[in-house]
Amino acid sequence: MRYNIIGEPMPVVICDLDAAESMITEKGSMVWMSPNVEMQTSAGGIGKAFGRMFSGESMFQNIYTARGGPGMIAFASSFPGSIRAVEITPDRPVVVQKSGFLASEQGVELSVFFQKKGMSGFFSGEGFILQKLSGHGTAFLEIDGSAVEYELQAGQQIIVDTGNLAMIDATCSVDVQTVKGVKNVLFGGEGMFNTVITGPGRVVLQTMPVSNFAMAVATVLPSK
């Protein structure tokens, strides 16, 4: 598979497939393809299907395969930002925000990833469940807004507003902590929880999560 990412801030990744080569996606992100690319929808097993549902994705996967020769397929981002290609290997899986997965080669597997502290994560809302990408192949991720990357050393930490976390290496640990101080929670405007990432590993942050954008738009919409 060869690919080209073009068109920011509303990007699309165009993938050129060899004969019988396949791509997978979990949502309606396909925007165009050559006539010989065939789509098949699969749950991939009950356990995996429910795992994808709890991670914020559809229970079903769309598998696109080039038949009878080379083919072409394009996947578009659903929000202004960027598309990032990530190489997944058995010794380097990654963890991404829910709905951050756009598409991948068929060798990449998607599963649910729970944070360490279940109860604090449960009450933190969107940050409770993340997705783990493992296996082997290229995966394409949606980044809301711009991407900022850090490389954490062992034991080094960064505190992130939950929605701004886009991707981490699976070597990092994730915890959800309550914001300290009643006044900070009630009047600080930053919510009740922060996500704490501890290295070693790569951390990719996004500058404008969809949830933040929606709240910003809501403040200027006329009320009935």
N, C-alpha and C positions, 0 to 999 in steps of 0.2 A: 504494500500500500504506500502510495506517495500522496502528499497533501500540500495544500497551499491555503493559508489563512489571509483573507483580505477584507477590507471594507469597514474598519473601525470608524465610528463607535458602534455601528450595528454590524458586527462581523459575521462572516460565513467561512466555514472550512470546506474546501472542495477536495474530495478524495478520489484518486484514480486507483481502481482496483484491478488486479490481475484476474484472469478467468477462475471462477470458483471461489474467489476470495470474498469474505463476508465482513460486514460491519454491524454493530448492534447499537440500538438507542432505546431509551425508556420512555420517550414522550414524542409528541408530534413535531420533531425538530427537523425532519427531512423537508427541504424546500425545492430541490429539483434533482433529477437523475436521468441517466440514459435509459432507453427503452428496454435494454436487456438486463437491467437490475431487477431482481425479483424479491418481493417482500413476503416474509412469513412471520406471523405473530405467535409467540410461544411464552408459556408461563415458566418453563425451565424447572419444573418441579414445585410441589406445594410449599415446601420449606423455604426455598429461595423466593418464591412469589410473595409469601407473607413477609419475609424479611425486607424485600424491596418496598412493600406497602408501608411498613412501619418506618422505613427510612425516608419516607416522603415521596416516593416514586410510584409509578404504576405497578400493578402486579404482573403486567405482561411486558415482554420485550419484543421490539420489532427487529427482525434479522433481515438484512439486505445483502443479497448475493449476486455477483456478476455471473450471468449464464451465457455460455457459448462464445466467450471471448472477454477482453478487457471491458470494464465499465466505469462509470463515473457517478458519484453521488455527492450532494452538498447538504450540510447541516448548518442551520443559522441560530445565532444567539437570540434569546427571547427578550433581552433587555440591553440597553446601551452599556457597553463595556468592552471586554476583550474575550477571546478564546485562547486558552493556553493548552499546548500539547505536552503531555506528561508520559514519559516512558515508564511502564510498570514492569517490574521483574519480580521473580519469586522472593528475592532477598531485599526488595525495596517496594513494598506496598505503600499506598498513601491513603489518607483519610480526608474526605471532602465534606463541605456543607451539604445538607439535604438540597436536592434539586440542582446541585452544581454540576452533576454529570450530564454531558451533552451526548457523546457517542464514543465508541471505541472499536478496536479490532476485536474479533470474536474470542480471542484468548484471554481477555480481561474479565474478571468475575466481580460482581457487585454484591456486597453483603452489608448488613446493618452493623454499626459500631456504637456501643454504649459507652458513655463516659464513666469515670471511676465511681463517683458518688451518685447512685441512682436517684435518691430523693431530691437532692439539691438540683440535679439535672432536670428532674421531672417538672419542678416548679419554675425552672428557668425558661420554659417554653421552647422556642425554636432551636435552642442549642442542645437539647437533651439528646437527640438522636442524630448521628452523623453517618456517613457512608464510607465503607472501606473498599478500595479498589485493589485487587490482588490478581495473581496470575502472570500473564506475559503478553505485552503488546502496547500499542500507543492508545492513550485515552485523551479525549478532548474535554476540557472543563470550561464552564461559563464563569467569568469573573464580572461581578457587578461594579461598574465604574472602572477605576484603574487598579492595577495590582502592585503591591509593595511586598518585597520579599526580604526575609531575615534568615540567617543561619545561626541557630542557637547552639551553644556549646553544652556539654553535659552539665545539668543542674541549672543552667541559665533559664530565666523565666521572662515571659512577656504577658501582660494583662490586656485582654482584648474585649471590647464590647462584642457580645455574642454574635450579632449579625455580620460583623466585619471579618469573621474567620472564613477564609475560602478553602484552604488546603494546608495540611501538615504531613510530614513524613510519619509513618506509623511508629517510628522510634520515639516520637514525642509522646508525652503523657498529657492528658487533658483533665482539668478539674473545673467545676463551677463553684464560685464562691459568692456569698452574699455580700453586698456592699455594706461596709461598716458605718454605723451611726444612723439613728432614726431620722435626723434632719437631712442627712445626705440622701436617704432613700426617698423621703417625702418631698423634698424641695430641690434636689440636685438635678432632676430631669434626666438622669442617666439610667433609670430602671433599678431593679433590686439585685441583679446578678451580673457578674463579670466572668468571662472564661479565662482561666489561667493555663498557659501552655508552658511546659517544661521540656527543655532539650535533653538529649541532642537531636538535632534534625532541622529540616527546612520548614519555615512557616510562610505561607502566602496569605496576605490580607487583601481585602477589597474595600474601596473607599466609599461606595454608595450602594449598600444592600437594598434590594427591592422593598423591604419592609420600611426602611427609613425614607425612601423616596415616596412611598404611598402615604406615610404620615405627613410629610412635608406638603404634598399636594392637597391632602385633606384639610389642612389649616387655611387654605386660600379658596376652597370651594364655597360657594354661597350656601347657607343653610336654609332649609325650607321653613 
